[in-house]
Amino acid sequence: MQITLNGESLVIDNQVNIIQLLSRLEISGRLAVEVNQRIIPRSLFSTYEIESGDNVEIVEAIGGG
Amino acid sequence: MSVTKNNPEDPVIIAGQAYTSRLLLGTGKYKDMDETLHAIEASGSQIITVAIRRTNIGQNTDEPNLLDVIRPDKYTILPNTAGCYDADSAIRTCLLARELLDGHKLVKLEVLGDEKTLFPDVPATIIAAEELIKEDFDVMVYTNDDPIMAKRFEEMGCVAVMPLAAPIGSGLGIRNPYNIRTIVENASVPIIVDAGVGTASDAAIAMELGCDGVLMNTAVAEAKNPVLMASAMKKGIESGRQAFLAGRMPRRAYASASSPIDGTFF
Protein backbone atom coordinates (compact mmCIF):
# COMPACT_ATOMS: atom_id res chain seq x y z
CA MET A 1 0.00 0.00 0.00
CA GLN A 2 1.00 3.57 -0.52
CA ILE A 3 1.07 6.30 2.10
CA THR A 4 2.42 9.83 2.24
CA LEU A 5 5.13 10.22 4.83
CA ASN A 6 6.46 13.68 5.64
CA GLY A 7 5.33 14.93 2.25
CA GLU A 8 6.79 12.06 0.22
CA SER A 9 5.09 8.93 -1.02
CA LEU A 10 6.16 5.64 0.46
CA VAL A 11 5.18 2.09 -0.43
CA ILE A 12 4.80 -0.41 2.41
CA ASP A 13 4.28 -4.14 1.71
CA ASN A 14 1.92 -4.97 4.52
CA GLN A 15 -0.22 -3.61 7.32
CA VAL A 16 1.74 -1.79 10.04
CA ASN A 17 0.93 0.01 13.22
CA ILE A 18 2.87 3.14 14.14
CA ILE A 19 5.45 1.33 16.29
CA GLN A 20 6.18 -0.99 13.38
CA LEU A 21 6.35 1.91 10.93
CA LEU A 22 8.85 3.78 13.11
CA SER A 23 10.99 0.72 13.54
CA ARG A 24 10.95 0.04 9.78
CA LEU A 25 12.06 3.64 9.20
CA GLU A 26 14.72 3.23 11.89
CA ILE A 27 13.42 6.27 13.72
CA SER A 28 13.55 6.51 17.49
CA GLY A 29 13.66 9.15 20.16
CA ARG A 30 11.20 11.79 21.16
CA LEU A 31 8.74 12.50 18.38
CA ALA A 32 5.09 13.15 17.64
CA VAL A 33 2.94 11.59 14.95
CA GLU A 34 0.00 12.97 13.03
CA VAL A 35 -2.15 10.89 10.68
CA ASN A 36 -4.40 12.83 8.32
CA GLN A 37 -3.82 15.92 10.46
CA ARG A 38 -4.96 14.16 13.64
CA ILE A 39 -2.49 13.68 16.46
CA ILE A 40 -1.99 10.07 17.47
CA PRO A 41 -1.08 9.88 21.16
CA ARG A 42 2.01 7.81 21.93
CA SER A 43 -0.14 5.42 23.97
CA LEU A 44 -1.91 4.38 20.75
CA PHE A 45 1.21 3.79 18.65
CA SER A 46 1.05 0.01 19.10
CA THR A 47 -2.61 -0.27 18.16
CA TYR A 48 -3.09 2.41 15.51
CA GLU A 49 -2.94 0.76 12.09
CA ILE A 50 -1.75 2.80 9.13
CA GLU A 51 -4.10 2.55 6.15
CA SER A 52 -3.50 2.94 2.46
CA GLY A 53 -3.58 6.59 1.44
CA ASP A 54 -2.86 7.90 4.94
CA ASN A 55 -0.95 11.13 5.23
CA VAL A 56 1.55 10.62 8.03
CA GLU A 57 3.69 13.34 9.58
CA ILE A 58 6.48 12.53 12.03
CA VAL A 59 7.98 15.55 13.78
CA GLU A 60 10.61 16.30 16.37
CA ALA A 61 12.07 19.30 18.18
CA ILE A 62 15.02 21.00 16.48
CA GLY A 63 16.94 24.20 17.08
CA GLY A 64 14.86 27.35 16.71
CA GLY A 65 14.33 30.76 18.24
CA MET B 1 4.38 43.78 35.94
CA SER B 2 4.79 44.83 39.53
CA VAL B 3 8.30 45.06 40.92
CA THR B 4 9.20 42.44 43.51
CA LYS B 5 11.70 44.48 45.48
CA ASN B 6 11.32 42.44 48.65
CA ASN B 7 12.37 39.16 47.04
CA PRO B 8 16.15 39.06 46.57
CA GLU B 9 15.82 36.45 43.83
CA ASP B 10 13.46 38.78 41.94
CA PRO B 11 11.92 36.03 39.83
CA VAL B 12 9.68 36.56 36.83
CA ILE B 13 6.49 34.50 37.05
CA ILE B 14 5.28 32.98 33.80
CA ALA B 15 2.16 30.81 33.85
CA GLY B 16 2.56 30.34 37.60
CA GLN B 17 6.18 29.24 37.40
CA ALA B 18 8.98 31.36 38.91
CA TYR B 19 12.17 31.88 36.90
CA THR B 20 15.24 33.58 38.33
CA SER B 21 16.73 34.05 34.84
CA ARG B 22 15.10 36.71 32.69
CA LEU B 23 16.91 35.63 29.55
CA LEU B 24 15.04 33.27 27.26
CA LEU B 25 17.32 31.68 24.69
CA GLY B 26 16.67 30.15 21.28
CA THR B 27 18.52 27.12 19.93
CA GLY B 28 18.69 27.96 16.21
CA LYS B 29 21.73 28.80 14.06
CA TYR B 30 24.47 27.38 16.32
CA LYS B 31 27.42 25.53 14.84
CA ASP B 32 26.48 22.28 16.54
CA MET B 33 24.73 20.80 19.53
CA ASP B 34 27.77 21.28 21.73
CA GLU B 35 27.91 25.00 21.09
CA THR B 36 24.16 25.24 21.68
CA LEU B 37 24.49 23.60 25.07
CA HIS B 38 27.50 25.68 26.12
CA ALA B 39 25.74 28.90 25.11
CA ILE B 40 22.68 27.90 27.14
CA GLU B 41 24.83 27.14 30.16
CA ALA B 42 26.71 30.45 29.87
CA SER B 43 23.43 32.38 29.48
CA GLY B 44 21.92 30.92 32.64
CA SER B 45 18.63 30.65 30.75
CA GLN B 46 15.90 28.47 32.18
CA ILE B 47 13.47 28.79 29.26
CA ILE B 48 14.75 27.46 25.94
CA THR B 49 12.91 27.76 22.65
CA VAL B 50 12.78 24.99 20.05
CA ALA B 51 11.14 24.58 16.65
CA ILE B 52 8.99 21.64 15.54
CA ARG B 53 9.94 20.14 12.19
CA ARG B 54 9.65 16.95 10.17
CA THR B 55 11.99 14.17 11.28
CA ASN B 56 14.57 13.38 8.61
CA ILE B 57 13.73 9.96 7.25
CA GLY B 58 16.65 7.81 6.20
CA GLN B 59 19.20 10.52 6.93
CA ASN B 60 20.61 9.47 10.23
CA THR B 61 22.93 12.25 11.29
CA ASP B 62 25.47 11.92 14.06
CA GLU B 63 23.78 14.77 15.91
CA PRO B 64 21.79 13.58 18.91
CA ASN B 65 18.16 14.54 19.32
CA LEU B 66 17.92 18.11 20.65
CA LEU B 67 15.74 17.09 23.60
CA ASP B 68 18.30 14.49 24.67
CA VAL B 69 20.79 17.33 25.10
CA ILE B 70 18.49 20.14 26.25
CA ARG B 71 16.57 17.99 28.65
CA PRO B 72 12.96 18.91 29.49
CA ASP B 73 13.52 17.88 33.11
CA LYS B 74 16.24 20.53 33.43
CA TYR B 75 14.88 23.37 31.28
CA THR B 76 11.45 24.72 30.45
CA ILE B 77 11.16 23.91 26.76
CA LEU B 78 9.28 26.57 24.83
CA PRO B 79 8.18 25.24 21.45
CA ASN B 80 7.65 27.97 18.88
CA THR B 81 5.48 28.25 15.80
CA ALA B 82 8.23 29.82 13.69
CA GLY B 83 7.63 29.47 9.99
CA CYS B 84 3.83 29.56 10.36
CA TYR B 85 2.10 32.12 8.14
CA ASP B 86 -1.47 31.23 9.09
CA ALA B 87 -3.40 30.45 12.26
CA ASP B 88 -4.13 26.82 11.36
CA SER B 89 -0.51 25.76 10.93
CA ALA B 90 0.42 27.54 14.16
CA ILE B 91 -2.33 25.71 16.07
CA ARG B 92 -1.32 22.39 14.49
CA THR B 93 2.30 23.00 15.46
CA CYS B 94 1.31 23.65 19.08
CA LEU B 95 -0.81 20.50 19.23
CA LEU B 96 2.13 18.44 17.94
CA ALA B 97 4.47 20.15 20.38
CA ARG B 98 2.19 19.35 23.28
CA GLU B 99 2.17 15.69 22.28
CA LEU B 100 5.93 15.72 21.78
CA LEU B 101 6.48 17.22 25.22
CA ASP B 102 4.02 15.01 27.12
CA GLY B 103 1.24 17.52 27.59
CA HIS B 104 3.41 20.56 28.23
CA LYS B 105 1.18 23.64 27.79
CA LEU B 106 3.57 26.57 27.38
CA VAL B 107 4.06 27.70 23.77
CA LYS B 108 5.52 30.65 21.92
CA LEU B 109 2.95 31.70 19.35
CA GLU B 110 4.15 33.55 16.30
CA VAL B 111 2.15 33.90 13.10
CA LEU B 112 4.26 35.68 10.54
CA GLY B 113 3.12 38.18 7.96
CA ASP B 114 5.87 38.07 5.33
CA GLU B 115 9.30 36.59 4.79
CA LYS B 116 11.10 39.86 4.27
CA THR B 117 10.26 41.44 7.62
CA LEU B 118 9.00 38.45 9.64
CA PHE B 119 6.65 40.95 11.23
CA PRO B 120 3.64 39.30 12.87
CA ASP B 121 0.34 38.89 11.08
CA VAL B 122 -1.58 40.29 14.04
CA PRO B 123 -5.16 39.40 12.93
CA ALA B 124 -4.05 35.79 12.30
CA THR B 125 -2.19 35.78 15.62
CA ILE B 126 -5.39 36.81 17.41
CA ILE B 127 -7.31 33.92 15.83
CA ALA B 128 -4.60 31.42 16.77
CA ALA B 129 -4.24 32.79 20.32
CA GLU B 130 -7.99 32.54 20.95
CA GLU B 131 -8.09 28.94 19.75
CA LEU B 132 -4.99 27.90 21.69
CA ILE B 133 -6.27 29.45 24.92
CA LYS B 134 -9.54 27.58 24.36
CA GLU B 135 -7.44 24.41 23.97
CA ASP B 136 -5.88 25.14 27.39
CA PHE B 137 -2.45 26.25 26.16
CA ASP B 138 -0.38 28.83 28.04
CA VAL B 139 0.35 31.25 25.23
CA MET B 140 3.37 33.55 25.09
CA VAL B 141 2.60 35.70 22.09
CA TYR B 142 5.00 37.40 19.67
CA THR B 143 3.51 40.66 18.47
CA ASN B 144 4.26 44.16 17.28
CA ASP B 145 5.40 46.91 19.63
CA ASP B 146 1.81 48.15 19.70
CA PRO B 147 0.55 49.00 23.21
CA ILE B 148 -3.12 48.55 22.32
CA MET B 149 -2.58 45.15 20.77
CA ALA B 150 -0.36 44.08 23.67
CA LYS B 151 -3.22 44.90 26.06
CA ARG B 152 -5.72 42.99 23.93
CA PHE B 153 -3.53 39.87 24.02
CA GLU B 154 -3.29 40.19 27.79
CA GLU B 155 -7.06 40.57 28.14
CA MET B 156 -7.54 37.55 25.91
CA GLY B 157 -5.59 35.44 28.44
CA CYS B 158 -2.07 35.21 27.02
CA VAL B 159 0.38 34.43 29.85
CA ALA B 160 3.06 36.74 28.45
CA VAL B 161 3.16 39.34 25.69
CA MET B 162 6.33 39.47 23.62
CA PRO B 163 6.67 42.60 21.50
CA LEU B 164 9.48 42.73 18.95
CA ALA B 165 12.19 45.34 19.48
CA ALA B 166 13.24 45.14 15.82
CA PRO B 167 12.75 42.50 13.09
CA ILE B 168 13.69 38.91 13.98
CA GLY B 169 17.39 38.28 13.42
CA SER B 170 18.09 41.93 12.52
CA GLY B 171 20.12 42.89 15.59
CA LEU B 172 18.94 46.48 15.23
CA GLY B 173 18.23 46.94 18.93
CA ILE B 174 15.27 48.63 20.63
CA ARG B 175 13.88 50.74 17.80
CA ASN B 176 10.89 52.14 19.64
CA PRO B 177 11.70 52.39 23.35
CA TYR B 178 8.72 54.66 23.99
CA ASN B 179 6.27 52.04 22.76
CA ILE B 180 8.00 49.30 24.75
CA ARG B 181 7.78 51.46 27.87
CA THR B 182 4.09 52.16 27.28
CA ILE B 183 3.44 48.44 26.82
CA VAL B 184 5.23 47.71 30.12
CA GLU B 185 3.35 50.47 31.99
CA ASN B 186 -0.02 49.11 30.84
CA ALA B 187 0.72 45.45 31.47
CA SER B 188 -0.19 43.05 34.24
CA VAL B 189 1.36 40.00 32.57
CA PRO B 190 5.11 39.65 31.86
CA ILE B 191 6.34 41.69 28.90
CA ILE B 192 9.26 40.01 27.18
CA VAL B 193 11.08 41.64 24.31
CA ASP B 194 11.23 39.00 21.61
CA ALA B 195 13.51 39.66 18.65
CA GLY B 196 15.75 42.49 17.59
CA VAL B 197 18.50 42.72 20.21
CA GLY B 198 22.00 42.66 18.74
CA THR B 199 24.31 42.97 21.72
CA ALA B 200 24.35 43.13 25.51
CA SER B 201 23.54 46.85 25.75
CA ASP B 202 20.34 46.28 23.75
CA ALA B 203 19.26 43.68 26.28
CA ALA B 204 20.14 46.05 29.13
CA ILE B 205 18.06 48.83 27.54
CA ALA B 206 15.06 46.52 27.26
CA MET B 207 15.38 45.67 30.94
CA GLU B 208 15.90 49.31 31.97
CA LEU B 209 12.60 50.09 30.25
CA GLY B 210 11.01 47.70 32.72
CA CYS B 211 10.60 44.63 30.56
CA ASP B 212 10.32 41.37 32.48
CA GLY B 213 12.72 39.52 30.21
CA VAL B 214 14.27 39.25 26.77
CA LEU B 215 14.04 36.36 24.32
CA MET B 216 16.88 36.14 21.84
CA ASN B 217 18.61 33.74 19.49
CA THR B 218 20.55 35.27 16.60
CA ALA B 219 22.40 37.84 18.72
CA VAL B 220 24.04 34.96 20.59
CA ALA B 221 24.28 32.34 17.83
CA GLU B 222 25.73 34.70 15.24
CA ALA B 223 28.25 36.34 17.56
CA LYS B 224 31.86 35.47 16.71
CA ASN B 225 32.02 33.78 20.10
CA PRO B 226 28.47 32.67 20.94
CA VAL B 227 29.33 31.30 24.39
CA LEU B 228 31.00 34.54 25.45
CA MET B 229 28.09 36.56 24.06
CA ALA B 230 25.66 34.36 26.00
CA SER B 231 27.52 35.30 29.17
CA ALA B 232 27.54 38.99 28.16
CA MET B 233 23.78 38.86 27.57
CA LYS B 234 23.23 37.33 31.00
CA LYS B 235 25.08 40.25 32.57
CA GLY B 236 23.35 42.80 30.34
CA ILE B 237 19.96 41.49 31.41
CA GLU B 238 20.94 41.43 35.09
CA SER B 239 22.42 44.93 35.12
CA GLY B 240 19.50 46.35 33.13
CA ARG B 241 17.08 44.78 35.59
CA GLN B 242 18.98 46.12 38.61
CA ALA B 243 19.17 49.58 37.05
CA PHE B 244 15.40 49.50 36.48
CA LEU B 245 14.77 48.48 40.09
CA ALA B 246 17.28 51.05 41.37
CA GLY B 247 15.54 53.84 39.46
CA ARG B 248 17.74 56.04 37.32
CA MET B 249 18.53 59.68 38.16
CA PRO B 250 16.61 62.38 36.31
CA ARG B 251 18.13 63.77 33.14
CA ARG B 252 19.26 67.40 33.34
CA ALA B 253 20.10 69.77 30.54
CA TYR B 254 23.18 71.13 32.35
CA ALA B 255 25.86 70.00 34.77
CA SER B 256 25.38 69.37 38.47
CA ALA B 257 28.64 69.27 40.43
CA SER B 258 29.36 66.08 42.33
CA SER B 259 31.84 67.67 44.76
CA PRO B 260 30.60 70.19 47.37
CA ILE B 261 31.05 73.87 46.60
CA ASP B 262 31.39 74.79 50.32
CA GLY B 263 34.86 74.59 51.89
CA THR B 264 36.89 75.39 48.84
CA PHE B 265 40.25 77.05 49.79
CA PHE B 266 40.94 78.73 46.45
Chai-1 contact restraints between the chains, C-beta under 6 A:
chainA,res_idxA,chainB,res_idxB,connection_type,confidence,min_distance_angstrom,max_distance_angstrom,comment,restraint_id
A,N6,B,R54,contact,1.0,0.0,6.0,A-B,restraint_1
A,N6,B,I57,contact,1.0,0.0,6.0,A-B,restraint_2
A,L25,B,I57,contact,1.0,0.0,6.0,A-B,restraint_3
A,I27,B,T55,contact,1.0,0.0,6.0,A-B,restraint_4
A,G29,B,N65,contact,1.0,0.0,6.0,A-B,restraint_5
A,R30,B,L67,contact,1.0,0.0,6.0,A-B,restraint_6
A,L31,B,T55,contact,1.0,0.0,6.0,A-B,restraint_7
A,A32,B,L96,contact,1.0,0.0,6.0,A-B,restraint_8
A,A32,B,E99,contact,1.0,0.0,6.0,A-B,restraint_9
A,A32,B,L100,contact,1.0,0.0,6.0,A-B,restraint_10
A,I39,B,L95,contact,1.0,0.0,6.0,A-B,restraint_11
A,I39,B,E99,contact,1.0,0.0,6.0,A-B,restraint_12
A,I58,B,T55,contact,1.0,0.0,6.0,A-B,restraint_13
A,V59,B,I52,contact,1.0,0.0,6.0,A-B,restraint_14
A,V59,B,R54,contact,1.0,0.0,6.0,A-B,restraint_15
A,V59,B,L96,contact,1.0,0.0,6.0,A-B,restraint_16
A,E60,B,T55,contact,1.0,0.0,6.0,A-B,restraint_17
A,A61,B,V50,contact,1.0,0.0,6.0,A-B,restraint_18
A,A61,B,L66,contact,1.0,0.0,6.0,A-B,restraint_19
A,A61,B,L67,contact,1.0,0.0,6.0,A-B,restraint_20
A,I62,B,A51,contact,1.0,0.0,6.0,A-B,restraint_21
A,I62,B,R53,contact,1.0,0.0,6.0,A-B,restraint_22
A,I62,B,L66,contact,1.0,0.0,6.0,A-B,restraint_23
A,G63,B,T27,contact,1.0,0.0,6.0,A-B,restraint_24
A,G63,B,G28,contact,1.0,0.0,6.0,A-B,restraint_25
A,G64,B,G28,contact,1.0,0.0,6.0,A-B,restraint_26
A,G64,B,V50,contact,1.0,0.0,6.0,A-B,restraint_27
A,G64,B,A51,contact,1.0,0.0,6.0,A-B,restraint_28
A,G64,B,N80,contact,1.0,0.0,6.0,A-B,restraint_29
A,G64,B,A82,contact,1.0,0.0,6.0,A-B,restraint_30
A,G65,B,G26,contact,1.0,0.0,6.0,A-B,restraint_31
A,G65,B,G28,contact,1.0,0.0,6.0,A-B,restraint_32
A,G65,B,T49,contact,1.0,0.0,6.0,A-B,restraint_33
A,G65,B,N217,contact,1.0,0.0,6.0,A-B,restraint_34
